[in-house]
């Protein structure tokens, strides 16, 4: 709510691809009617072909977040 009072319209967060924290930021943004940009880094060398499309990252997208996948670092 402090961010809204200051006129902010977007929440931005960074985390691993399956980050619980970034999913929660997406949920808060959706609840408050704000935009959300998530920078998701590949911190874990996991070979599952759908790892970056399911679970927390899928929920973030469903919640309306602009999810940006980047390499580690």
Chimera marker file (.cmm) of the C-alpha trace (Angstrom):
<marker_set name="trace">
<marker id="1" x="0.000" y="0.000" z="0.000" r="1" g="1" b="0" radius="0.5"/>
<marker id="2" x="2.916" y="2.410" z="0.585" r="1" g="1" b="0" radius="0.5"/>
<marker id="3" x="3.999" y="1.871" z="-3.005" r="1" g="1" b="0" radius="0.5"/>
<marker id="4" x="0.496" y="2.674" z="-4.227" r="1" g="1" b="0" radius="0.5"/>
<marker id="5" x="0.414" y="5.863" z="-2.155" r="1" g="1" b="0" radius="0.5"/>
<marker id="6" x="3.636" y="6.934" z="-3.880" r="1" g="1" b="0" radius="0.5"/>
<marker id="7" x="2.093" y="6.354" z="-7.311" r="1" g="1" b="0" radius="0.5"/>
<marker id="8" x="3.975" y="3.163" z="-8.167" r="1" g="1" b="0" radius="0.5"/>
<marker id="9" x="2.226" y="0.808" z="-10.580" r="1" g="1" b="0" radius="0.5"/>
<marker id="10" x="4.677" y="-2.111" z="-10.916" r="1" g="1" b="0" radius="0.5"/>
<marker id="11" x="6.370" y="-4.560" z="-8.548" r="1" g="1" b="0" radius="0.5"/>
<marker id="12" x="9.722" y="-6.000" z="-9.695" r="1" g="1" b="0" radius="0.5"/>
<marker id="13" x="11.479" y="-9.019" z="-8.197" r="1" g="1" b="0" radius="0.5"/>
<marker id="14" x="14.303" y="-11.417" z="-9.016" r="1" g="1" b="0" radius="0.5"/>
<marker id="15" x="14.693" y="-15.063" z="-8.068" r="1" g="1" b="0" radius="0.5"/>
<marker id="16" x="15.312" y="-18.577" z="-9.257" r="1" g="1" b="0" radius="0.5"/>
<marker id="17" x="12.986" y="-20.171" z="-11.794" r="1" g="1" b="0" radius="0.5"/>
<marker id="18" x="10.924" y="-21.962" z="-9.112" r="1" g="1" b="0" radius="0.5"/>
<marker id="19" x="11.153" y="-19.146" z="-6.533" r="1" g="1" b="0" radius="0.5"/>
<marker id="20" x="8.397" y="-19.049" z="-3.904" r="1" g="1" b="0" radius="0.5"/>
<marker id="21" x="9.196" y="-15.400" z="-3.215" r="1" g="1" b="0" radius="0.5"/>
<marker id="22" x="8.649" y="-14.236" z="-6.795" r="1" g="1" b="0" radius="0.5"/>
<marker id="23" x="5.363" y="-16.171" z="-6.936" r="1" g="1" b="0" radius="0.5"/>
<marker id="24" x="4.223" y="-14.312" z="-3.824" r="1" g="1" b="0" radius="0.5"/>
<marker id="25" x="5.214" y="-10.960" z="-5.351" r="1" g="1" b="0" radius="0.5"/>
<marker id="26" x="3.081" y="-11.859" z="-8.387" r="1" g="1" b="0" radius="0.5"/>
<marker id="27" x="0.154" y="-12.719" z="-6.097" r="1" g="1" b="0" radius="0.5"/>
<marker id="28" x="0.430" y="-9.441" z="-4.176" r="1" g="1" b="0" radius="0.5"/>
<marker id="29" x="0.640" y="-7.445" z="-7.408" r="1" g="1" b="0" radius="0.5"/>
<marker id="30" x="-2.463" y="-9.188" z="-8.766" r="1" g="1" b="0" radius="0.5"/>
<marker id="31" x="-4.315" y="-8.594" z="-5.492" r="1" g="1" b="0" radius="0.5"/>
<marker id="32" x="-3.442" y="-4.883" z="-5.511" r="1" g="1" b="0" radius="0.5"/>
<marker id="33" x="-4.110" y="-4.429" z="-9.225" r="1" g="1" b="0" radius="0.5"/>
<marker id="34" x="-0.468" y="-3.641" z="-9.960" r="1" g="1" b="0" radius="0.5"/>
<marker id="35" x="1.740" y="-4.845" z="-12.804" r="1" g="1" b="0" radius="0.5"/>
<marker id="36" x="4.508" y="-7.306" z="-11.998" r="1" g="1" b="0" radius="0.5"/>
<marker id="37" x="7.853" y="-8.013" z="-13.670" r="1" g="1" b="0" radius="0.5"/>
<marker id="38" x="9.775" y="-11.078" z="-12.508" r="1" g="1" b="0" radius="0.5"/>
<marker id="39" x="13.359" y="-11.782" z="-13.515" r="1" g="1" b="0" radius="0.5"/>
<marker id="40" x="13.806" y="-15.535" z="-13.119" r="1" g="1" b="0" radius="0.5"/>
<marker id="41" x="17.382" y="-16.808" z="-13.187" r="1" g="1" b="0" radius="0.5"/>
<marker id="42" x="18.430" y="-20.386" z="-13.846" r="1" g="1" b="0" radius="0.5"/>
<marker id="43" x="20.318" y="-21.009" z="-10.576" r="1" g="1" b="0" radius="0.5"/>
<marker id="44" x="19.758" y="-24.777" z="-10.516" r="1" g="1" b="0" radius="0.5"/>
<marker id="45" x="21.147" y="-27.106" z="-13.179" r="1" g="1" b="0" radius="0.5"/>
<marker id="46" x="17.988" y="-29.182" z="-13.526" r="1" g="1" b="0" radius="0.5"/>
<marker id="47" x="17.525" y="-31.164" z="-16.729" r="1" g="1" b="0" radius="0.5"/>
<marker id="48" x="13.716" y="-31.498" z="-16.759" r="1" g="1" b="0" radius="0.5"/>
<marker id="49" x="12.476" y="-30.182" z="-20.122" r="1" g="1" b="0" radius="0.5"/>
<marker id="50" x="9.483" y="-28.375" z="-18.565" r="1" g="1" b="0" radius="0.5"/>
<marker id="51" x="11.186" y="-27.027" z="-15.419" r="1" g="1" b="0" radius="0.5"/>
<marker id="52" x="10.825" y="-23.425" z="-16.604" r="1" g="1" b="0" radius="0.5"/>
<marker id="53" x="7.128" y="-23.816" z="-17.525" r="1" g="1" b="0" radius="0.5"/>
<marker id="54" x="5.493" y="-25.495" z="-14.508" r="1" g="1" b="0" radius="0.5"/>
<marker id="55" x="5.043" y="-24.976" z="-10.774" r="1" g="1" b="0" radius="0.5"/>
<marker id="56" x="5.728" y="-21.542" z="-9.321" r="1" g="1" b="0" radius="0.5"/>
<marker id="57" x="6.693" y="-19.976" z="-12.634" r="1" g="1" b="0" radius="0.5"/>
<marker id="58" x="3.430" y="-21.162" z="-14.199" r="1" g="1" b="0" radius="0.5"/>
<marker id="59" x="1.471" y="-19.712" z="-11.259" r="1" g="1" b="0" radius="0.5"/>
<marker id="60" x="3.278" y="-16.383" z="-11.671" r="1" g="1" b="0" radius="0.5"/>
<marker id="61" x="2.248" y="-16.262" z="-15.324" r="1" g="1" b="0" radius="0.5"/>
<marker id="62" x="-1.352" y="-17.191" z="-14.468" r="1" g="1" b="0" radius="0.5"/>
<marker id="63" x="-1.347" y="-14.309" z="-11.970" r="1" g="1" b="0" radius="0.5"/>
<marker id="64" x="-0.416" y="-11.967" z="-14.827" r="1" g="1" b="0" radius="0.5"/>
<marker id="65" x="3.283" y="-11.417" z="-14.174" r="1" g="1" b="0" radius="0.5"/>
<marker id="66" x="5.664" y="-10.505" z="-16.987" r="1" g="1" b="0" radius="0.5"/>
<marker id="67" x="8.136" y="-13.359" z="-16.453" r="1" g="1" b="0" radius="0.5"/>
<marker id="68" x="11.596" y="-12.888" z="-17.944" r="1" g="1" b="0" radius="0.5"/>
<marker id="69" x="13.891" y="-15.905" z="-18.009" r="1" g="1" b="0" radius="0.5"/>
<marker id="70" x="17.615" y="-15.167" z="-17.912" r="1" g="1" b="0" radius="0.5"/>
<marker id="71" x="20.756" y="-17.232" z="-17.532" r="1" g="1" b="0" radius="0.5"/>
<marker id="72" x="22.422" y="-17.384" z="-14.110" r="1" g="1" b="0" radius="0.5"/>
<marker id="73" x="24.092" y="-14.157" z="-13.075" r="1" g="1" b="0" radius="0.5"/>
<link id1="1" id2="2" r="1" g="1" b="0" radius="0.2"/>
<link id1="2" id2="3" r="1" g="1" b="0" radius="0.2"/>
<link id1="3" id2="4" r="1" g="1" b="0" radius="0.2"/>
<link id1="4" id2="5" r="1" g="1" b="0" radius="0.2"/>
<link id1="5" id2="6" r="1" g="1" b="0" radius="0.2"/>
<link id1="6" id2="7" r="1" g="1" b="0" radius="0.2"/>
<link id1="7" id2="8" r="1" g="1" b="0" radius="0.2"/>
<link id1="8" id2="9" r="1" g="1" b="0" radius="0.2"/>
<link id1="9" id2="10" r="1" g="1" b="0" radius="0.2"/>
<link id1="10" id2="11" r="1" g="1" b="0" radius="0.2"/>
<link id1="11" id2="12" r="1" g="1" b="0" radius="0.2"/>
<link id1="12" id2="13" r="1" g="1" b="0" radius="0.2"/>
<link id1="13" id2="14" r="1" g="1" b="0" radius="0.2"/>
<link id1="14" id2="15" r="1" g="1" b="0" radius="0.2"/>
<link id1="15" id2="16" r="1" g="1" b="0" radius="0.2"/>
<link id1="16" id2="17" r="1" g="1" b="0" radius="0.2"/>
<link id1="17" id2="18" r="1" g="1" b="0" radius="0.2"/>
<link id1="18" id2="19" r="1" g="1" b="0" radius="0.2"/>
<link id1="19" id2="20" r="1" g="1" b="0" radius="0.2"/>
<link id1="20" id2="21" r="1" g="1" b="0" radius="0.2"/>
<link id1="21" id2="22" r="1" g="1" b="0" radius="0.2"/>
<link id1="22" id2="23" r="1" g="1" b="0" radius="0.2"/>
<link id1="23" id2="24" r="1" g="1" b="0" radius="0.2"/>
<link id1="24" id2="25" r="1" g="1" b="0" radius="0.2"/>
<link id1="25" id2="26" r="1" g="1" b="0" radius="0.2"/>
<link id1="26" id2="27" r="1" g="1" b="0" radius="0.2"/>
<link id1="27" id2="28" r="1" g="1" b="0" radius="0.2"/>
<link id1="28" id2="29" r="1" g="1" b="0" radius="0.2"/>
<link id1="29" id2="30" r="1" g="1" b="0" radius="0.2"/>
<link id1="30" id2="31" r="1" g="1" b="0" radius="0.2"/>
<link id1="31" id2="32" r="1" g="1" b="0" radius="0.2"/>
<link id1="32" id2="33" r="1" g="1" b="0" radius="0.2"/>
<link id1="33" id2="34" r="1" g="1" b="0" radius="0.2"/>
<link id1="34" id2="35" r="1" g="1" b="0" radius="0.2"/>
<link id1="35" id2="36" r="1" g="1" b="0" radius="0.2"/>
<link id1="36" id2="37" r="1" g="1" b="0" radius="0.2"/>
<link id1="37" id2="38" r="1" g="1" b="0" radius="0.2"/>
<link id1="38" id2="39" r="1" g="1" b="0" radius="0.2"/>
<link id1="39" id2="40" r="1" g="1" b="0" radius="0.2"/>
<link id1="40" id2="41" r="1" g="1" b="0" radius="0.2"/>
<link id1="41" id2="42" r="1" g="1" b="0" radius="0.2"/>
<link id1="42" id2="43" r="1" g="1" b="0" radius="0.2"/>
<link id1="43" id2="44" r="1" g="1" b="0" radius="0.2"/>
<link id1="44" id2="45" r="1" g="1" b="0" radius="0.2"/>
<link id1="45" id2="46" r="1" g="1" b="0" radius="0.2"/>
<link id1="46" id2="47" r="1" g="1" b="0" radius="0.2"/>
<link id1="47" id2="48" r="1" g="1" b="0" radius="0.2"/>
<link id1="48" id2="49" r="1" g="1" b="0" radius="0.2"/>
<link id1="49" id2="50" r="1" g="1" b="0" radius="0.2"/>
<link id1="50" id2="51" r="1" g="1" b="0" radius="0.2"/>
<link id1="51" id2="52" r="1" g="1" b="0" radius="0.2"/>
<link id1="52" id2="53" r="1" g="1" b="0" radius="0.2"/>
<link id1="53" id2="54" r="1" g="1" b="0" radius="0.2"/>
<link id1="54" id2="55" r="1" g="1" b="0" radius="0.2"/>
<link id1="55" id2="56" r="1" g="1" b="0" radius="0.2"/>
<link id1="56" id2="57" r="1" g="1" b="0" radius="0.2"/>
<link id1="57" id2="58" r="1" g="1" b="0" radius="0.2"/>
<link id1="58" id2="59" r="1" g="1" b="0" radius="0.2"/>
<link id1="59" id2="60" r="1" g="1" b="0" radius="0.2"/>
<link id1="60" id2="61" r="1" g="1" b="0" radius="0.2"/>
<link id1="61" id2="62" r="1" g="1" b="0" radius="0.2"/>
<link id1="62" id2="63" r="1" g="1" b="0" radius="0.2"/>
<link id1="63" id2="64" r="1" g="1" b="0" radius="0.2"/>
<link id1="64" id2="65" r="1" g="1" b="0" radius="0.2"/>
<link id1="65" id2="66" r="1" g="1" b="0" radius="0.2"/>
<link id1="66" id2="67" r="1" g="1" b="0" radius="0.2"/>
<link id1="67" id2="68" r="1" g="1" b="0" radius="0.2"/>
<link id1="68" id2="69" r="1" g="1" b="0" radius="0.2"/>
<link id1="69" id2="70" r="1" g="1" b="0" radius="0.2"/>
<link id1="70" id2="71" r="1" g="1" b="0" radius="0.2"/>
<link id1="71" id2="72" r="1" g="1" b="0" radius="0.2"/>
<link id1="72" id2="73" r="1" g="1" b="0" radius="0.2"/>
</marker_set>
